[in-house]
Amino acid sequence: MTEITIRDAVAADIPALHALIESAYRGEASRAGWTTEADLLDGQRTDPDDLAAILADPKQAMLSAWRGAELVGCILIADRGEGTGYFGMLSVSPTLQGGGLGRRLVTAAQAALADRFGARRVRISVFPHRKSLIAWYERLGYRQTGDTLPFPYGNPRFGLPKRDDLYFIVMERELV
């Protein structure tokens, strides 16, 4: 892969962020990669207002990965307090998935969570239906905590469920 630059996203990046995130998670385009949620959800993954709120919140940020002028990846980071960080919305252009950029974004997110927010551990939430994704996070040192979180049924801002058994498992990794 050619040179990739990772930097904080800014408001001017919102249209590109929105397009990238939707392409990585929803619709037919997402099926080109392995992170698709198209079998679980229709509708949107996020929207420009949500992204603007993330960028305006001092306890959150979006790291963005660029190949020249092309946005090819991003990841949300957030301070959850008490030494706990969170990341989500890990997105890599579907045709570039499997090339190491996702791992690089996770590493950058972990470092940013420790540096900016003093995180000593990182938590993530994953659909239990995504066995290959859970296995990938386990290879990165994340372990299932046994905790679960409900899916926000009835809120189309998070997508339109195709099934009635959606929820999230919580995974965690200590930072050293």
HELIX and SHEET records of a PDB file:
HELIX    1   1 ALA A   11  ASP A   13  5                                   3    
HELIX    2   2 ILE A   14  TYR A   25  1                                  12    
HELIX    3   3 GLU A   28  ALA A   32  5                                   5    
HELIX    4   4 PRO A   48  ALA A   56  1                                   9    
HELIX    5   5 PRO A   94  LEU A   96  5                                   3    
HELIX    6   6 LEU A  101  PHE A  117  1                                  17    
HELIX    7   7 LYS A  131  ARG A  139  1                                   9    
HELIX    8   8 PRO A  156  PHE A  158  5                                   3    
SHEET    1   A 7 THR A   5  ASP A   8  0                                        
SHEET    2   A 7 GLN A  60  ARG A  67 -1                                        
SHEET    3   A 7 GLU A  70  GLY A  81 -1                                        
SHEET    4   A 7 THR A  84  VAL A  92 -1                                        
SHEET    5   A 7 ARG A 121  VAL A 126  1                                        
SHEET    6   A 7 TYR A 167  GLU A 174 -1                                        
SHEET    7   A 7 ARG A 143  PRO A 150 -1                                        
SHEET    1   B 2 LEU A  41  ASP A  42  0                                        
SHEET    2   B 2 LEU A 160  PRO A 161 -1                                        
END                                                                             
